[in-house]
Amino acid sequence: MTTQTITAPNQHRVCPWWVAYFFDNPLRRLIHPADKTLTPYVAKGMSVLDFGCGFGHYALGMARLIGESGTVYVADVQQKMLDKTMARATRAGLEKNIHPLLCASQGITVPAEVDFVLASNSIHETPDPAMALVELFGVLKPGGRFLLIEPRGHLKVEAFENEINQAITAGFVEVGRPALSRQMCVLFQKSVLKTTT
Ligand SMILES: C[S@@+](CC[C@H](N)C(=O)[O-])C[C@H]1O[C@@H](n2cnc3c(N)ncnc32)[C@H](O)[C@@H]1O
């Protein structure tokens, strides 16, 4: 499958692709089961985006949850991450519903607005998290939800709180703080209500 362009690469803070072998392993599948973690947010027929997909730990789970009528867009700045995700998807028989998007300099362009966005351990690696959050807000349908996950310990709590404030500035409304081992998580929603001044 061909890849498409989405956002500005700034490789200096990006997790090297081979490091994903250390954290995307069978132990992680036990402590962060993708299907179970995302079941509350992802349903059959949905269109979803995994921003900074890495090796596709969550993307494969989402592909199982959306079924044959849904679509998972996997976005990453590293082609190797997309290749690995697609190879794993093919082995699992899920490749038909997963579409890779290679990041470049034009900002996020996903073929259609999505029902749900996941950014797991990726926003802190972007060159401009506030801008990335504005871009993610733009690709989400009104009423859609956005799950932000960041690594506890690796990222300081203050930095995570800063991301939350940036997400709220982008327009998201915080609707929950799901618990996930060794991670910091916030669930946001794109309000369907328009504010009037
Ligand atoms: C630590 S990995 C997490 C991977 C995956 N989400 C997970 O939880 O297993 C961070 C990923 O974000 C990607 N990334 C970093 N900056 C990015 C950007 N500006 N746009 C898209 N992806 C980015 C990296 O290439 C890497 O695959």
The ligand as a Tripos MOL2 file, in Angstrom:
@<TRIPOS>MOLECULE
LIG
   27    29     1     0     0
SMALL
NO_CHARGES

@<TRIPOS>ATOM
      1 C1          7.6520    6.2390   21.6550 C.3       1 LIG1
      2 S1          6.9860    5.8890   20.0890 S.3       1 LIG1
      3 C2          5.3440    5.3280   20.5230 C.3       1 LIG1
      4 C3          4.7680    4.4370   19.4740 C.3       1 LIG1
      5 C4          3.3430    3.9400   19.7060 C.3       1 LIG1
      6 N1          2.3670    4.9940   19.7020 N.3       1 LIG1
      7 C5          3.2420    3.1490   20.9620 C.2       1 LIG1
      8 O1          2.6390    3.6040   21.9390 O.co2     1 LIG1
      9 O2          3.7800    2.0380   20.9710 O.co2     1 LIG1
     10 C6          6.6710    7.5020   19.3950 C.3       1 LIG1
     11 C7          6.3040    7.4730   17.9390 C.3       1 LIG1
     12 O3          5.8950    8.7740   17.5270 O.3       1 LIG1
     13 C8          6.4570    9.0390   16.2610 C.3       1 LIG1
     14 N2          6.5440   10.4840   16.0620 N.ar      1 LIG1
     15 C9          7.3930   11.3600   16.6270 C.ar      1 LIG1
     16 N3          7.1880   12.6010   16.1760 N.ar      1 LIG1
     17 C10         6.1680   12.5200   15.2880 C.ar      1 LIG1
     18 C11         5.4770   13.4810   14.4710 C.ar      1 LIG1
     19 N4          5.8230   14.7830   14.4690 N.pl3     1 LIG1
     20 N5          4.4800   13.0470   13.6900 N.ar      1 LIG1
     21 C12         4.1350   11.7220   13.7000 C.ar      1 LIG1
     22 N6          4.7580   10.7870   14.4280 N.ar      1 LIG1
     23 C13         5.7540   11.1660   15.2290 C.ar      1 LIG1
     24 C14         7.8090    8.3460   16.3140 C.3       1 LIG1
     25 O4          8.3670    8.1220   15.0400 O.3       1 LIG1
     26 C15         7.4600    7.0740   17.0490 C.3       1 LIG1
     27 O5          7.0440    6.0580   16.1800 O.3       1 LIG1
@<TRIPOS>BOND
     1     1     2 1
     2     2     3 1
     3     2    10 1
     4     3     4 1
     5     4     5 1
     6     5     6 1
     7     5     7 1
     8     7     8 2
     9     7     9 1
    10    10    11 1
    11    11    12 1
    12    11    26 1
    13    12    13 1
    14    13    14 1
    15    13    24 1
    16    14    15 ar
    17    14    23 ar
    18    15    16 ar
    19    16    17 ar
    20    17    18 ar
    21    17    23 ar
    22    18    19 1
    23    18    20 ar
    24    20    21 ar
    25    21    22 ar
    26    22    23 ar
    27    24    25 1
    28    24    26 1
    29    26    27 1
@<TRIPOS>SUBSTRUCTURE
     1 LIG1         1 GROUP 0 **** ****
